[in-house]
């Protein structure tokens, strides 16, 4: 194998040879056959399995069985249907679709052969269409042409399969049993992806697993922390474990760009966008919904980018992401997408539309599921020049019953914010003034769990203040609002407890434009990102007091750990300098800092919900001192250990200093004779033994003679 060189080594060698790398066409470089530059591919085992098919020469051909048997006059129509289905998956070769005909009857035989350009396309076609339901009587059975030989070798007599001993895999939740109660996080920097423990007691990050070129674009934890997903040109993959991170499943989807898990981790949605052959056409979009455990495609969606460009917050080629929003909480019962004048809701039992039809909503602009219940809210803007008011409606699924509706007038914009327990829905409404020249903001608060879903209207003290940010307290009854004008807006806190909205306090003139609540509530970070250069204020909402102020210069991201004990701030590669991350305590103490060049991602590993009941959690909280004695002893032991380590470090520094002094003393002694010669035989190095004398020395610098003539 060839010698492996880093990019930095290549640049150094190029500079030595006077080669200008900017003129090198990297795409034209081809590796020798069998060369992998020391980077082992995740697909090596797959390639080994597929090598027999490639050698046989028929790995790009599939056989589609259970087609309708039709006479010659319907032959072209059937061929057109089959070609339309299979050309969406890959490129069929010229004359690559052959449908045999029975010479005696003149009818087709009920199967056909399809030849693709590549074996990968054929494999994908088999995977996606095996079991495809053309109609009630015809369900496709698809096999690879190379499998015929294997079928022919099936023995006539049945023999029981060889039993293999069960080998249990790693417990995917074992990381939750860490004796130190630590949390994991994943980072991406350069070509490396690394999982680490946050060992805040030891004030360091403890490495768990590191792998170069683990993903080709990004990584993503599943919502409950069971899986880590990676994205590749061939598709996505999930990995799991506490320390080993073995690959658990692959999901074939060429050129995948985005992925999204369902809240309960049962399903994975993958997305890709493909350039059209005609430049005037829009990009073609492919979406697959996989069963996470089996890797089976449960449903796929295909169409132009325009069909998927409604709703969501961002994606590729104009498509909004996520295309599908999941409802029903962690049970993953429903998913929905918004189309033109419709909301299409699907169930995960059949992966078909509920009642086989979408919900028609004229001019619908946005919708949002409750985090816990099968209820979604939708927003419809004003129609007919204001003759038909805007409205927010709540729908129950699967009944599709409208639970509540609120009409809104003179609406400029509307945003919906669900509280994490689904108990409240806050709707921020920007309204036009009477002159239509400016807007002001108000809020409509829906109390979802109360009878008839009462709605409360409230406004800021100054309703003309611009609302910069809004955030609910997780699992709580409070929310925070940043409002006013930059660069120093105000931050107000409200409570909805007791059946009415009550203002708790307003913090004047804060350098903040983003709010980050702790997952356990109570604490919040008032952050000044982007133009505010990473200003941080750690605030205790229970006591209504600031715990600490700090700064992480140029911070781009802030993320609390799932327990609410620690928070990470990071500077990603959007900035060229100071890339890396800081770990803070909940009250704003900087614990440690790690710098990483070309830093791309920091993600805490999520935790699943606690199995403890609210009553048990409350009892633990009341008796926290009793439970904490055990951990106080551990903290004391760690403190002693850290002190001992600190003493060892200081002792090492002292020893290094003494070693350095002794070394120079030795050099000094060795050079004594040379110094004595320079001092005309004087041997002493003590300055006090010498007498300083002032000696005047006259020196003739120059003599010149000048003749002066008489006038």
N, C-alpha and C positions, 0 to 999 in steps of 0.2 A: 504493500500500500504506500502511496506517496506521502511525503512528509506534510504534516498539517501545520499551516501557518495562520496566525491571527491577521485581521485586517491591518492592525498597526504594524505588524512585521512586514506585510506586503508593501505598505507605504514607505517604510524605512528602506527596504531593498530597492524599491523603485527610485527613491531619491538618490541612492548610492549609484545606480546605473543610469541616472539622468533620464528616466522615463516619465513622461507626463501622463498620469493616470486619468486625467480628465478627458483625454482623447481615446480612451479604451472603450470599445463597445462590449460591455459585460454580457449582453444577451447573445452575442455571437460565440461565446466561449462554450465549448462542449467537453465534458469529461470523457476520458477513455472508458471503454466498455468495462463494467465491473467495478469502476472506481467510485467511492462514496465520500472521499475526503475525511474519513474518520467519523462521519455522522451516520449512525445507524438509523435506518428508517423504521417507523412503526409498522410499515406495510411489508417488511421483509418476509414475514411468515405468510402473508396473503399471497405475495408474489411466488413464493415457493410452492404453495398449494395450486396456484393457477398455471404453473409452468407447463404441466402436462397438456392443458388445453391449448396453450399457445403453440406447443410443438406439434400437436395433432392438426392444426390448421383450420379447425372448425369452431373455435371458441367464440367467434363473432356471429354465430347462427343460432336462432331459437326456433322452436316448434310450438305453434299456438294451436291447441286442440279445443274441441267443443265449439267450433264455429257452426253457424247455420248451414245446412245442406240446401243449396239453391240451384235452380236451373241456369242455363247459359244466359238468358235474358236479364237475370239479376246479378250476374257475375260481377260486372263493373261496379255496381252499387255497393256490393259487399266488399269488394277490394278497396273501394274508396273509403269506406268506414274503417276498415282495418288499418289502412295506410295513415289515416288521420290520427288514429289512436297512437300508433307506434312511432310516427314521425315526430311527435311531441317530445319523445324521450331521447332520440338520437337521430343521426343521419343514416337513412336506409340507402344502401348502394343502388346504383342504376341496375334495373332488372333484379333487384334484391328481394322482391316479394313474389313468391311462387305458391299458387294455390292449386294443388292437383285436382284433376277432374276424372270421374269414373267414365271410362269409354262406353260402357254398356248403357248407363242411364243418362249420361250427358250432364250429370249434376256434380257439384263439388263433393269432396270426400269428408268435409267437416274439419279440416286442419290445413295449416299453411306453414311455409318456411319463410323466415325473414332474416336477411343478412345485413348486419350493421357494419360500419367502418371499423369499429374497434370492439374487442371482447368486453371492455368495461361498459359500453353502451348496451351490449346484449345482456350482461349480468343485471344491469339496472332495469332493463325492460322486463326481464323475468321477475325480478323482485317486486316491481310496481304493478304488474298486470296479472300475475298468477292469482286467480280467484276473482278477476274483474268480472262484474256482472253486466253483460251486454243487454240481456233481458231476462225474464223469469226462467226461460228454458235453456239459456246458454250462458254458462259461467266458464270463463277461460281457464284452461289448464296449460301452463307454460313450462317448457323444459329446454335445457340447452341441448343442442344437436349432439355434442360430445357425450352426453349422458346416455345415449341410446345403447352404446356398447356396454355400459354398466347395467342397464336394464336387461340386456340380452343374457348377461351372465348370472341373473338371479336363478338360484337352483329351483328345481321342480318341487322338492320336498322342503318343508319348513323346518328350520332348526332354531332352537331357543337362542336368543342373543347371549353373548358372553357377559356375565355380570362383572361389574367393576366395583371395587370398594369405594365407598363414599369418602371423599376428601373435603372436609369443611373448609370454606373460605374464611378470610379474615372478617371479623365483626366490623361492619362499616361504621358502627357507632362507638367503637372502642375509644376513640379520641376524647369522648365526653367523660370518660372515667379517669382522666388524668389526676394523679394524686395531689398535684399542686393547684388544681382548679384553673389551669391556664387556658387561654384561647389561642387558636391558630390563625395565621393570616398568610396570604400568598402575595408575592411581589413579582413584577417583571421588570428587568433591567437589562438592556442590551439584548443578547440572544438567550439569556438565562431566565428560567422561571423557578422560583424557590418558595417552598412552604416552611414557615418557622413558627415556633412557639413564642408568645409574648411572655417572657419571664420577667415581669416587672419587679418582683422581689429581688432578683439578682441584677436588676437594672441592665438587661441585655435581651437580645433576640437569640433564641436557641434553635439552631438549624434542625430541620426534620428531613427534608427531601429536596434535592436540587437536580435540575435536568436542563441541559442546553437544547435549544430548538424544540421545546416541548409543544409549542403551538406556533401557527403561522400568522396569527393576527392578535388574538386576545384570549384570556381565560375567564371563566365565570363559575362561581359557586352555585349549586342548586339552592332553592329557598330555605331548605331545612339543614343544609350543610353536609348532606350525605355524599354528594358527588362534586367533582371538579371537572368542568367541561373544557375541552380544547377544540380549536377550529383549524381545519386543514383544507387543502384544495379538494380532496376527495370527499370530505364530509366532516362530521363532528365525532367526538369520542368523549366518554366519561370515564373517570378514574376515581378510585375510592380507597379508604383505609386510614389508619392513624399515622403510619410511618412509611409504608411500602408504596402506596399509590399505584396499584396494579390497574391495568386497563380492564374495565368491566364490560363495555359494549361500544360498538361502532354504529354510526348512522350514515349510510351512503347518501350523499347529496353533493354532486360535483359543484364546485365554485360557490360553496355556501359562504354567505357574508355575515348573517346575523342569526342568533339563537335566542330562545326564550323558554324557560321552564314554566310548567303550571305550578300553582302555589303548593300543591301537595307532592310535587316531584314525580307524578305518574307519567307525565307526557312532556315531550320536547318538541318545540316548533322550530323548524329551520327555514331559512329564506335565502334565495339566490335571485340575481337579476342578470339577464342575458341580452346582449346587444342584438338588435334585429338585423336580418339580412338586408332589409330595405331601410336606408337611413331616415326616411320620412316616417317610419313606424316608431312607436314607443317601445321601450325595453319590455322584454317578456319576463314575467315574475313566476317563480315556482316556490310554493310553500308546502312543506311536509309536516305532518304531525305524527311523531313516533311514540310508541310505547317505550318508556325508558328502560324497563327491565328486559324486554324481549327483543327490542330493536325493530319491531314490526311497524310498517307504515299503516297507521290507522285511517288516515284520510290525507289526500293531497288536493291542492288548489293551484290552478294555473290560469294565467290571463295577462293582459297588458298592465303596465304600471299604472295607467289611468284608473283601472278598476280597483286598485288597492291604495289610492292616493288620498283617501278621505279619512280624517281623524288621526289620532296619535300625535307624537311629538317630534318625530324625525326618523330618517332612514336613508336609503340609497335611491338615486334616480327618481326623486319625488314621492316615493312610497313612504307612508307614515309607519312608524314602529312604536309599539308592537301592533301588528295588523289585527291580531286576536287578543281580546281581553278576557281573562278568566273570572268566572263567578262561582258562588257557592262555597267560598272559603277553601279550606285545605282538602275538601272532598273531591275537588276537580270535577264537579258534575256538569258544568256548562262553560261554553266559551262563545264569544260573540264578536262580530265585526260590524262596522258601520259602512253602509253603501249610500248611494244616492237615493234619498227619501225613504230609506229602510234601515232597520237594525235586524241583522240575521243572527238568531240565537240557536246554537247547536247543543245537543246533549252528547255525553261521552259513552252512552250505552250503544247507540247506533251510529254516532258521528254524522247524523243527519239533522236537518232543520226540525225544530220542535213543531209538531202539527204540520210538518212539511211545507211551511210557508213563513216568510219573514214578517216582522212587525212594520207596517207602513206608518211612517211619521214624516209628513211633508216638511221638507227643508231642515231636517235635523242636522245640528252642527257638532254636537259632542255628546258622549255618554260615558258613565263611570259606574263600575260595580261597587257595591258594599264590600268591604274586606272580609266580612263574616257570613253574610246572608245572601240568598238568591234574589237580591233586589238590585236594580240599577236605576240611576238617575240620568235623565237626558235633558238637553237644552235645545229649544227651538227659538230662533230670533224672530223679530217682528217681521210681518209680511204685509204686503199691500200698502207700503208707505206709512205704516204705523196704524192702519185700520184694524189689523189683527195683532194683538199684543204678543210679546215674547212670553215664553213659559218654561218652567222647570217641572218635570213630571217624574214620579216614582212608579216603576213597574215591578210586579211580582212575577217570578218565573218558577214553575213552568206554566202557570195559569194565564200569564200575560195580562193580568188585571192591573188597571191603573189605581194605585193606592192613594195617591195625593197629587194635586196639581196646584201650582201657584202662577198666576199671570203677572207679568212684569211690564212696565211701561217706560218708554223713552230710553231703551237699553242700547248702550254702545258696545258693551262686552260683558261676558259672564264666565266665571271659573268656579269649579266645584271642588270642595275639599272634604273628604271623608275622615272621620276620626277612626283610629286603628281598630277599635272594638265595634265599629258600625253603629254606635249609639247616636251620633250626631252627624249631620251634613251641613256644612257652611257653604253658602253660595255667595260669592263676591260679585256684586252687580255694579258696573260702571254705567251711570245714567247721564244723559244730556241735560244741560240746563235749559231753561225756557228759550234762551236765545240760540241754542244749538252750537254755540261757539266754544264751549268748554264742557267738561264732565266732572261729576263728583261720584264718590263711592259709598255704597251701603252694603249691608250684609243681611241675608235671609237665613235664619238658623232653623233647620228641621230637627225635631227631637224624635228620632226614628222609633225608639222602643216604647214611647208613650202612646196612650190611646188616641186614635184619630190623627196621629202625627202632627201635633201643634207646631206652628211656625211663628218665630219671633223675629221682628225687624229691629235692627240697631245700626247706629252710625257712629263714627268717630267723633270726638269732641269738635274737631274741625273737619267737616265732611268734604271739604275741598282738598284735604291732604291726599297726596298720591300714595297708594298702597304699594310698597316695594316688595314685601314678603309676608306670607301668612303661614302659620304652622300650628297644628294641634299637638298637645301633649300626648304622647303615646299612653294608651290605657287610662287616660285621665280626663278631667273635666275643664281643663284650662287651654287657652290658646294665646299665641303671641303674634303681634303685628308690628312690622316696621313701616312707618308712615312719615310723610313729610318730604322735604326737598334735600337732595344731596348738596354738600358732602356730609352733613351732620343731621340725619333724620332722627326722629324720636322712636322709641320702642315701648309699646304698651302691652300689658298683660291683662287678660280677662278670665272670668270664671262663669260657667253656665250652670253651676250647681244651685239647687234650690228653685229651679223653675224660671229663672231670669238671668239675664246677662249682667254681670257686675264687673266694673273695672277695678283691678287690684292696684296697679301703679303705672306710671309713665316715666320712663327714663329719657331725659332730655339730651339731645344733640350727641348721639352716639355714632362712632365710625363703624357702621354695620350696614350690610346689604343682604345678609343671609342668616337664617336661623337653623340651629341644629340641636334638637331636643335629645337628651339621653333616652335610650330605649326603655328605661325603667321610670322615666318621668323625673320630675322634681328639679333636675339641673338642665341648663341650656347654655349653649355657646352663641354669643352674638358675634358674628364674624364679618370682617371687612375683607372680601376677596377682590381680585382683579385690581381695580383702581385704588383700593384702600391698602394694598400691599400686605395683606395677611394679618390685620389687627384681630386680636382674640380677647373676648371678655367672658370669663366663666361666672355664671350667675346662678344663685340659689333662689328658686322661685318660692319655695316654702318660707324662707326667711326674708325674701325680697332684699337680698344684699349681694354685692359683688364679692366673689371669693378670690379672684385674681385677674389681672390683665397681663397680656403677653403679646408677642408678635412672632409669626413665622413668615419671614420676608418672602414675598412672591408666592405664597401658598395658593395652590389651585384646587385642592380637594380636602375635605374634612369628613371623617367617618368614625362614629362611636363603635366600640366593640359591642357584641350582642348582650353583654351583661350590664353595660352602662358604667363599668369601673374605669375604663381607659378610653382614650380618644387618640386617633392618628391624624396628623396633618401632613400633607405631602406637597412637593413641588415636582410636577411631571415634566416631560421633555418639551412641553410647549415653551418652556423657558430654557435657555442654554446653560444657565448657571444655577448652582445650589440645588441640583437635583437630589432627591432623597426624601426621607420622612422623619418626623418626630413623634415620639410616644409621650403622651401627657396623662397625668392622673385626672380623675373627674373634677378635682378642685383647682386644676390649672398648674400643677407642678410638672416641670419638664423632667422626665425620667431618663430618656436617652435619645440620641440622634444618630441616624445612619445615613451617610451620603452615598449615592449610587449614580454613576454616569448613565445617561440615556435611560432615565427612569420612566416607566410607562404606566404601571398599575400598582395599586395597593388595595386589597380586599380582605376584610375580616371574614373568617369562616362563620356562617350563620349557625345558630343553635335552634334545635326544635323546641316547640313550646314545652313548658314544664308540666310534668304529670301531677304536680301538687295542686290541690284545690285552693281556691282563694282563702278559705278558712285556715288551711294548714300553713299557707304562706304568711298569713297575719299572725298566727300563733308563733311561728319561727321569728318573725320580726319583733314580737313582744319579748321573747326570751333570747334575744340575740346575744346578750352578755353571757348567758350560760353556754351557748353554742360556741361563742368566740374564744372561750378560754383555751381550747385546743389549739386554735390558730394563733393565739397570742404567744403561746410557747414556741410554736414554729417560727413566728416572726422574730422572737427574741434569739432563737438559735441562728437564724439567717443573719440577724444584725450582728451577732457575735462573729459569725463566719466572715461577713463583709468587713468587720473591724479588723479581724485577723488578717484577711487578705490585704487590707489597706496598710496594716503594719508591715506585712511582708513586702509590699510594694515600696514603702518608705525605706525599709532596711536595704532593699535591693538598690534603690537610688543612692543611699549612703555608701554602700559597698562599691558601687560603680564610681562614685566620686573619689573615694579613697584610693581605689585602684588607679584612677587617672592621675591623681596627685603623686602617688608613688612612682608611676611611670615617668612623669616629668622630672621628679627628683633624681631618678636614675640617669636620665639624659643629662641633667644638670651636672651630675658628678662626672659623667664621662667626658664632658666638654671643659672640665676644670683646667687642664693643661693649656688648652687653646686660649682660654680667657687670660691665664697667667702670662702667656706670651704677649697678648695684646696690651697688657698693663705693665709692660717692661719689668716683668719678674714679680710684681706684686701678686700674692696668692689669695689674699682675703677677698670675700664677696660682701663684707659688711661695710656699708657706706659710711658709717660713723667713724671708722678707723682711717679715713682719708681726710686730708686737709685741703680745703679749696683755696687757691691763690689766684689773684688777679694779675695778669701779666700783660703789659702794654707792648705791643709789637708795631714798629713802624715799617711800612713797606712802601717802596718807591714804585708807583704804578706806571708813571709815564713822564718823559722829558721831551719838551718841544722848544724849538728855537725860532724866534720870529724877529725879523729886521723891520724896524719902524723908520721910515724916512722923514726927514725934517720937512716941514711945510715950506 
